[in-house]
Amino acid sequence: MVEIRDPNELTAREKTAISERCLKSNMALYVFPANRSEWELRRSLRTLGATFGLNTLEDHRSAEADGIVRIEVVQSGGRLGYIPYSDRPISWHTDGYYNFESAAHYIGAMLLHCVRSADEGGDNRLLDPEIAYIRLRDLDPGHIDALMHPAAMRIPANFEDNGQVRAENVGPVFFVDPTTGTLGMRYTARKRNIAWRDDEQTRRAVSALEHILETDPLVLRLRLQPGQGLICNNVLHDRSAFAASNEGGRLLFRVRYRGRIGSNAT
């Protein structure tokens, strides 16, 4: 956990500590004082991301004007019915897997900040995608061939009540970013509204990946507390169910970016 005095103006030591962790593990955990207004906090999160070259935000349907999405339980509105905005568990995934456009245009980074934690539950598990890649390659290089196929995973089109349509999304699980030469990953463990390429090698690769996610000793487990956050190159993560009984309920702010940490850092 990197302690930050002021997220609007990181010291050289703080910036180096986060950069080194992201270079080694594709993620860093941080904490800074939580006694600030929502407006100040939202501004600070945008500044924190920009410090590490994260300036191109995803145009998400649930984002507010500053590009930040409130992850909370909702009882009405356009977010109702989507699992992130409920108290239900979320299976292993990388963010934006359903909005993949190409190896050069995808959700490469994410910032997740805790405003209020749940009384019980809401825990996350995290795993660096490069670890998952190495485990699979060591088991069988054919797993990598299958999951790098351009049609490995298909997300069917989504039709909403208001008439909006999210088009079908087809792409690989693993890919190489042509700008940075780094490994990217697009994945969800959900069983509904997803179709895998129909061949034996893909089925074996998906099964092996599921086993790794449930058993690997390098999986990190935590429950973010107020003032704590995660900045990462879109690592694999999940969320347990939680009890939203505290005052105001569990609330996290999420920002998703095109590009990776450090690619355009100042």
C-alpha positions as CSV (number, residue, x, y, z in Angstrom):
1,M,0.0,0.0,0.0
2,V,1.6,3.3,-1.1
3,E,0.8,6.2,1.3
4,I,0.0,9.4,-0.6
5,R,0.0,12.7,1.2
6,D,-1.7,14.7,-1.6
7,P,-3.0,13.0,-4.8
8,N,-3.0,16.3,-6.6
9,E,0.8,16.6,-6.2
10,L,2.6,13.3,-5.7
11,T,6.1,13.4,-4.4
12,A,8.9,11.8,-6.4
13,R,9.0,9.0,-3.9
14,E,5.3,8.3,-4.1
15,K,5.3,8.4,-7.9
16,T,8.3,6.1,-8.1
17,A,6.7,3.6,-5.6
18,I,3.5,3.4,-7.7
19,S,5.4,3.2,-11.0
20,E,7.6,0.4,-9.7
21,R,4.7,-1.7,-8.5
22,C,2.8,-1.3,-11.8
23,L,5.9,-2.2,-13.7
24,K,6.4,-5.3,-11.6
25,S,2.8,-6.4,-11.1
26,N,0.6,-4.3,-13.4
27,M,-1.0,-2.7,-10.3
28,A,-0.5,-0.7,-7.2
29,L,-2.6,-0.1,-4.1
30,Y,-2.6,3.4,-2.5
31,V,-4.2,5.3,0.3
32,F,-4.6,9.0,0.9
33,P,-6.6,11.0,3.5
34,A,-10.4,10.6,3.0
35,N,-11.5,13.9,4.5
36,R,-12.3,15.7,1.3
37,S,-15.5,16.7,-0.5
38,E,-16.9,14.5,-3.3
39,W,-16.0,17.3,-5.8
40,E,-12.4,17.5,-4.5
41,L,-12.1,13.7,-4.5
42,R,-13.2,13.4,-8.1
43,R,-10.8,16.1,-9.2
44,S,-8.0,14.4,-7.3
45,L,-8.7,11.0,-9.0
46,R,-8.6,12.6,-12.4
47,T,-5.3,14.2,-11.5
48,L,-3.9,11.0,-10.0
49,G,-4.6,9.2,-13.3
50,A,-3.1,11.9,-15.4
51,T,0.1,11.8,-13.3
52,F,0.7,8.3,-14.8
53,G,-0.2,9.2,-18.4
54,L,-3.9,8.2,-18.1
55,N,-5.7,11.0,-20.0
56,T,-8.0,9.2,-22.4
57,L,-11.1,8.1,-20.5
58,E,-13.6,5.6,-21.7
59,D,-16.9,7.1,-22.9
60,H,-19.0,4.9,-20.6
61,R,-22.8,5.0,-20.6
62,S,-22.9,5.3,-16.8
63,A,-20.1,7.9,-16.4
64,E,-20.8,11.4,-15.3
65,A,-19.4,14.5,-17.0
66,D,-15.9,14.0,-15.6
67,G,-15.8,10.4,-16.8
68,I,-16.1,8.8,-13.4
69,V,-18.6,6.1,-12.7
70,R,-20.3,5.5,-9.3
71,I,-20.2,1.8,-8.3
72,E,-23.1,1.5,-5.9
73,V,-26.4,-0.3,-5.4
74,V,-29.1,1.4,-7.4
75,Q,-32.9,0.9,-7.2
76,S,-33.8,2.8,-10.4
77,G,-32.4,4.4,-13.6
78,G,-30.4,3.1,-16.5
79,R,-27.9,1.2,-14.3
80,L,-30.6,-1.0,-12.7
81,G,-30.3,-4.6,-13.6
82,Y,-26.5,-4.5,-14.2
83,I,-24.5,-6.6,-11.6
84,P,-21.9,-3.9,-10.8
85,Y,-24.7,-1.7,-9.5
86,S,-26.1,-4.4,-7.2
87,D,-24.8,-6.2,-4.1
88,R,-24.3,-9.4,-6.0
89,P,-21.0,-11.1,-6.6
90,I,-19.1,-10.4,-9.9
91,S,-17.1,-13.2,-11.4
92,W,-13.5,-12.9,-12.6
93,H,-13.1,-10.4,-15.5
94,T,-11.1,-7.6,-17.0
95,D,-12.9,-4.3,-17.3
96,G,-14.5,-3.4,-20.7
97,Y,-14.2,-6.9,-22.2
98,Y,-17.4,-6.2,-24.1
99,N,-16.0,-3.0,-25.7
100,F,-12.9,-4.4,-27.2
101,E,-12.2,-2.7,-30.6
102,S,-8.7,-3.9,-31.4
103,A,-5.3,-4.5,-29.9
104,A,-4.6,-0.8,-30.3
105,H,-8.0,0.4,-28.9
106,Y,-9.1,-1.2,-25.7
107,I,-9.5,-0.5,-22.0
108,G,-5.9,-0.6,-20.9
109,A,-6.0,0.8,-17.4
110,M,-8.4,1.4,-14.5
111,L,-8.6,3.3,-11.3
112,L,-10.9,2.1,-8.5
113,H,-11.2,4.2,-5.3
114,C,-13.2,3.4,-2.2
115,V,-15.4,6.1,-0.7
116,R,-17.5,3.9,1.6
117,S,-16.9,0.2,2.2
118,A,-19.6,-2.4,3.0
119,D,-20.3,-3.6,6.5
120,E,-19.6,-7.1,5.3
121,G,-18.3,-8.5,2.0
122,G,-17.4,-6.5,-1.2
123,D,-14.0,-8.2,-1.2
124,N,-11.8,-8.2,-4.3
125,R,-9.4,-10.8,-5.7
126,L,-6.7,-9.5,-8.1
127,L,-4.3,-11.2,-10.5
128,D,-1.8,-9.8,-12.9
129,P,-2.8,-11.1,-16.4
130,E,0.9,-11.8,-17.2
131,I,0.9,-14.4,-14.4
132,A,-2.2,-16.1,-15.9
133,Y,-0.5,-16.0,-19.3
134,I,2.7,-17.6,-17.9
135,R,0.7,-20.3,-16.1
136,L,-1.2,-21.3,-19.2
137,R,1.8,-21.3,-21.4
138,D,3.7,-23.5,-19.0
139,L,0.8,-25.9,-18.9
140,D,0.4,-26.1,-22.7
141,P,1.5,-23.5,-25.3
142,G,-1.7,-24.5,-27.2
143,H,-3.7,-22.7,-24.6
144,I,-2.1,-19.5,-25.6
145,D,-2.7,-20.2,-29.3
146,A,-6.4,-20.8,-28.6
147,L,-6.8,-17.7,-26.5
148,M,-5.0,-15.4,-28.9
149,H,-7.3,-16.5,-31.7
150,P,-9.1,-13.3,-33.0
151,A,-12.5,-15.0,-32.5
152,A,-11.8,-16.8,-29.2
153,M,-14.5,-15.0,-27.2
154,R,-17.8,-13.5,-28.4
155,I,-20.1,-11.2,-26.5
156,P,-23.6,-11.1,-28.1
157,A,-25.3,-7.8,-28.8
158,N,-27.1,-6.2,-25.9
159,F,-30.5,-4.6,-26.4
160,E,-31.7,-2.2,-23.7
161,D,-35.2,-1.0,-22.8
162,N,-34.5,2.5,-24.1
163,G,-33.7,1.1,-27.6
164,Q,-29.9,1.5,-27.3
165,V,-27.9,-1.4,-28.7
166,R,-24.4,-2.6,-27.9
167,A,-23.2,-4.4,-30.9
168,E,-21.8,-8.0,-30.8
169,N,-18.2,-7.9,-29.7
170,V,-15.7,-10.6,-30.9
171,G,-12.0,-10.8,-30.1
172,P,-9.1,-12.6,-28.5
173,V,-8.5,-13.1,-24.8
174,F,-4.7,-12.3,-25.0
175,F,-3.2,-9.9,-27.4
176,V,-0.2,-7.7,-27.9
177,D,-0.5,-3.9,-27.8
178,P,1.2,-2.7,-31.0
179,T,2.2,0.6,-29.5
180,T,3.8,-0.6,-26.3
181,G,4.5,-4.3,-27.1
182,T,2.9,-5.2,-23.8
183,L,0.4,-8.0,-23.1
184,G,-3.3,-7.1,-23.0
185,M,-6.1,-9.3,-21.8
186,R,-9.9,-9.4,-22.4
187,Y,-11.8,-11.9,-20.3
188,T,-14.9,-12.7,-18.3
189,A,-15.7,-15.9,-16.4
190,R,-19.5,-15.3,-16.6
191,K,-21.5,-18.2,-18.1
192,R,-24.4,-16.3,-19.6
193,N,-24.3,-13.9,-22.6
194,I,-20.9,-15.2,-23.7
195,A,-19.8,-17.7,-26.4
196,W,-16.4,-19.3,-26.7
197,R,-14.9,-20.5,-30.0
198,D,-16.3,-24.0,-30.5
199,D,-13.2,-26.2,-30.5
200,E,-11.6,-28.6,-28.0
201,Q,-8.4,-26.6,-27.5
202,T,-10.3,-23.5,-26.6
203,R,-12.5,-25.4,-24.1
204,R,-9.4,-26.9,-22.5
205,A,-7.7,-23.4,-22.3
206,V,-10.8,-21.8,-20.7
207,S,-11.0,-24.6,-18.2
208,A,-7.3,-24.3,-17.3
209,L,-7.7,-20.5,-16.9
210,E,-10.7,-20.9,-14.6
211,H,-8.6,-23.3,-12.4
212,I,-5.7,-20.9,-12.3
213,L,-7.9,-18.1,-11.1
214,E,-9.3,-20.2,-8.3
215,T,-6.1,-21.7,-7.1
216,D,-3.0,-19.6,-7.9
217,P,-1.0,-18.5,-4.9
218,L,-0.3,-15.1,-6.4
219,V,-4.0,-14.1,-6.3
220,L,-4.2,-11.0,-4.0
221,R,-7.3,-10.7,-1.7
222,L,-8.4,-7.5,-0.1
223,R,-11.3,-5.3,0.9
224,L,-10.7,-1.7,0.0
225,Q,-11.4,0.8,2.9
226,P,-12.3,4.5,2.6
227,G,-9.4,6.4,1.1
228,Q,-7.8,3.3,-0.4
229,G,-7.7,2.6,-4.1
230,L,-6.3,0.5,-6.9
231,I,-4.5,1.9,-10.1
232,C,-3.7,-0.8,-12.6
233,N,-3.2,-2.0,-16.2
234,N,-6.7,-3.6,-16.2
235,V,-5.8,-6.6,-14.1
236,L,-8.1,-9.6,-13.6
237,H,-10.4,-9.1,-10.6
238,D,-13.7,-10.2,-9.1
239,R,-15.9,-9.0,-6.2
240,S,-17.7,-10.9,-3.5
241,A,-21.3,-10.2,-2.5
242,F,-21.8,-7.7,0.2
243,A,-24.2,-6.3,2.8
244,A,-25.1,-2.7,2.0
245,S,-26.3,-1.8,5.5
246,N,-24.0,1.0,6.4
247,E,-25.0,4.7,6.1
248,G,-25.2,5.6,2.5
249,G,-24.2,2.1,1.3
250,R,-21.0,0.9,-0.4
251,L,-19.6,3.4,-2.9
252,L,-16.6,3.2,-5.1
253,F,-15.5,5.5,-7.9
254,R,-14.2,3.9,-11.1
255,V,-12.3,5.5,-14.0
256,R,-11.4,3.5,-17.1
257,Y,-8.8,4.5,-19.6
258,R,-7.6,3.9,-23.1
259,G,-3.9,3.3,-22.9
260,R,-1.7,2.0,-20.2
261,I,0.0,3.4,-17.1
262,G,3.2,5.3,-17.9
263,S,2.7,5.3,-21.7
264,N,2.3,9.2,-21.6
265,A,3.3,10.0,-18.1
266,T,4.4,13.5,-17.2
